[in-house]
């Protein structure tokens, strides 16, 4: 019985992880970027960090 329960939980988790995400097309209107390491906003144009620039767009 214990083995069947773990198999059921495993397959249920596998099934739910493969389900499509319905909120994938949602995009936030505003993103607040808080830098705690002293990274100044003046250096943003000089950087080559695509992820940070995409967050701003």
N, C-alpha and C positions, 0 to 999 in steps of 0.2 A: 504494500500500500504506500509506503513511504517513497519508494522508487517511482511509482506511478504519479504521485503528487509532484515530485520534482520534474518529471518529464512534462507534465501538464503545464507547470509554471514556465519551464524553458521554452516550450513551443508557443505558448501564449505570448511571452515576451518577444520571441522571434517574429511572430506574426504582427505584433503591434509596432515593432521597430521598422518593418517593411512597409507600413501603411504610408500613403502619401501625406505630406504635410500640407494642410489646407491654407495655412497662413504664410506661405512662402513668398507670395507676391506683395505682401504688405510692406510698406516702406515708411519709416518714421519721418515726420515733418522736421523735427529738430533733434539734434544729437548734442549732448553736452560732453565735451572732452576735457577732463580734469587731469592735468599733469602735476604729479607730486614730486617730480625729480628736478624741478627747476628748468624745464624745457620752455623756453620763451616763444611766444607767438611770432616774434620777428624772424625767427629762423625757419618758419614753416615753408616759405617759398623756396628756400635753398635746399631743402631736404629731398631725398629720392625715396620716400616711403609711400608706396602706392596705397596701402591700406589706410593710413592716416588721411591721405588726400581724398580717398573715396568716402571716408566718413564725413568729411567736410562738405562734399558735394551732396 
